[in-house]
C-alpha cells in the first residue's frame, strides 16, 4: 500500500466525506479534499493550485470552492480558496483554520484535523454564500487522490 492509501482508513474517509456533506448543507460553496504522495518538484501551494484547476474547482458558478490539499510524504498541506471566497474572508481566517488542523495533525489525528478544517470552512461559506433553493452540488464530495 502507498502512503496515500494508508493515510486514512476507509471509515475515516467516510467520516470526512460526511463532514463535507454537512458543511455544504447550508451553502452553495464547494469543499474538496485531495491527498497525494508528494507535491513533486512544485511548491505545495503551486501544486494545490494545479489540483484546484484539475478538479475544476475554479469553474464553480460563484467561485467559492475550497480545497484542502495534502502531500503526505512532504508532511505539508495547503488550504486553497477560489477568488469568490478569498475576496471576502480575511487572511487570518485561513491561518486560524490551518492552525486548528496543525494541532490535530501533530498528534497524528488527520481525520479530525480535516473534519475541523472542513466544518470551519463550511461555516464561513454559509455566512457569505448561503444555500438557495436552486443550488446544486457542482462538485464531487469524494476525496480525490493523486
C-alpha positions in Angstrom: 0.0 0.0 0.0 1.2 3.5 -0.7 1.4 6.3 1.8 -1.6 7.9 0.2 -3.7 4.7 0.6 -2.6 4.3 4.2 -3.1 7.9 5.2 -6.7 7.4 6.1 -8.8 4.3 6.7 -12.0 3.8 4.7 -14.0 4.7 7.8 -12.0 7.9 8.3 -12.5 8.8 4.6 -16.3 8.2 5.0 -16.3 10.5 8.1 -14.6 13.2 6.1 -17.0 12.9 3.2 -19.9 13.1 5.7 -18.3 16.3 7.1 -18.1 17.7 3.6 -21.8 17.0 3.0 -22.6 18.6 6.4 -20.5 21.6 5.7 -22.1 22.1 2.2 -25.6 21.5 3.5 -26.3 25.3 4.1 -24.0 26.8 1.5 -23.5 27.0 -2.3 -19.8 26.6 -1.6 -17.9 23.5 -2.7 -15.3 21.8 -0.5 -12.9 19.1 -1.7 -10.0 17.1 -0.1 -7.1 15.9 -2.3 -4.4 13.6 -1.0 -1.2 12.7 -2.8 2.2 11.4 -2.1 4.2 14.5 -2.8 3.8 17.9 -4.4 6.8 16.7 -6.6 9.2 19.5 -7.5 6.5 22.1 -7.3 5.9 24.3 -4.3 3.0 22.9 -2.3 0.9 26.0 -2.9 1.6 25.9 -6.6 0.7 22.2 -6.7 -2.5 22.8 -4.8 -3.5 25.5 -7.4 -2.8 22.9 -10.2 -5.0 20.3 -8.4 -7.7 23.0 -7.8 -7.8 23.6 -11.6 -7.6 19.9 -12.4 -10.6 19.2 -10.2 -12.4 22.0 -12.0 -12.9 23.9 -8.7 -12.2 27.1 -10.5 -15.3 26.5 -12.6 -18.0 26.9 -9.8 -20.6 29.5 -10.6 -19.8 31.7 -7.6 -16.0 31.0 -7.4 -16.5 29.7 -3.9 -14.6 26.4 -3.8 -12.2 25.5 -1.1 -9.6 22.7 -1.5 -7.7 21.0 1.4 -4.6 19.7 -0.3 -2.3 17.2 1.5 1.1 16.0 0.3 1.7 13.0 2.7 5.4 12.4 2.1 6.2 16.1 2.3 4.3 16.5 5.6 2.5 19.6 4.3 -0.9 20.8 3.4 -2.5 23.8 1.8 -5.9 25.4 2.1 -6.7 26.9 -1.3 -9.8 29.1 -1.8 -11.2 30.4 -5.0 -11.5 34.1 -5.8 -15.1 34.5 -4.6 -14.3 33.3 -1.1 -10.8 34.8 -0.9 -12.1 38.3 -1.8 -14.5 38.1 1.2 -12.7 36.4 4.1 -9.7 37.9 5.9 -6.4 36.1 5.6 -6.4 35.4 9.4 -9.4 33.1 8.8 -7.4 30.7 6.7 -4.4 31.0 9.2 -6.7 30.1 12.1 -8.2 27.2 10.2 -4.7 25.9 9.3 -3.7 26.3 13.0 -6.6 24.1 14.1 -5.7 21.5 11.6 -2.0 21.5 12.5 -2.8 20.9 16.2 -4.6 17.7 15.2 -2.1 16.7 12.6 0.8 17.0 15.1 -1.0 14.4 17.2 -1.5 12.1 14.3 -5.2 12.8 14.2 -5.5 13.5 10.5 -9.2 12.7 10.3 -10.2 15.2 13.0 -7.9 17.8 11.6 -9.6 17.5 8.2 -13.0 17.4 9.7 -12.4 20.5 11.7 -11.0 22.4 8.7 -13.9 21.4 6.5 -16.5 22.4 9.1 -14.8 25.7 9.8 -14.6 26.5 6.0 -18.3 25.5 5.7 -19.3 27.9 8.5 -17.6 30.8 6.7 -19.1 29.7 3.3 -22.5 29.5 4.9 -22.3 33.2 6.0 -21.1 34.5 2.7 -22.6 32.0 0.2 -25.9 30.7 1.8 -27.7 27.9 0.0 -30.6 29.0 -2.2 -33.5 26.9 -3.5 -31.9 26.3 -6.9 -28.4 25.4 -5.7 -26.9 22.1 -6.9 -23.8 20.2 -5.8 -21.4 21.3 -8.5 -18.5 19.0 -7.5 -18.0 15.6 -6.0 -17.7 15.3 -2.3 -15.4 12.3 -2.6 -11.7 12.5 -1.6 -9.5 12.6 -4.6 -6.1 11.1 -4.7 -3.1 11.6 -6.9 
